[in-house]
């Protein structure tokens, strides 16, 4: 996977560090300031995830 990528709007202004997909539709993006996003439609829409604890290195 990953041979074709296209830019998508994540809905956050935080810098994203890592994006990982487990299949063609389901993925996660992690970024600065505790940003964690989840998609179930191949990255067309991203949902912010609530972290229970901040300040984790």
N, C-alpha and C positions, 0 to 999 in steps of 0.2 A: 504494500500500500504506500501511499504518499507520492506517487509519481506525478500527480497533477494537483496543484494547490491553487486556490484563488483567494484573494483578499476578501474578508468579511468584516462587517461592523460588529464588534464585540459588545458595544454598549457601555464600555468603561473607558475612562481617560487614563487609568493606571497602566504602567508599562507591563506588558505580559512577557514572562520569561520562558514559559514552557507550554506546549500544546501537545496533547496525546489523545489519540483515538483508539478505542478498543475494537471498533468495527466502522463501517462506512457512515454510520449515523451518530454514534454515541462517543462523546469526547469531553475532555476536561481541559481547562486553561488555568494556569496559575501565574500570578503576577505580584508586583510590588504592593505594599501596604495590606497584605493578607488577602489579596484578590483571588477568588476561586470561582470559576464559571463552569457551567455544565451545558451541554447541548445534546439533543436527541434527534436532531434533523440535519446532521452533517455540517453544522456551523451556521446555518441560516439564522437561527435564534439562539441566544445565550442567556442562561438564567444564573444570576448571582447566587452563590451558596453561602449560608450563614455559618461562620466559624464560631465554635463555642469558646475558643480561647485565642487571644492575640498575643503577639510578642514571642512566638515560637521561632527560634533561629532556623 
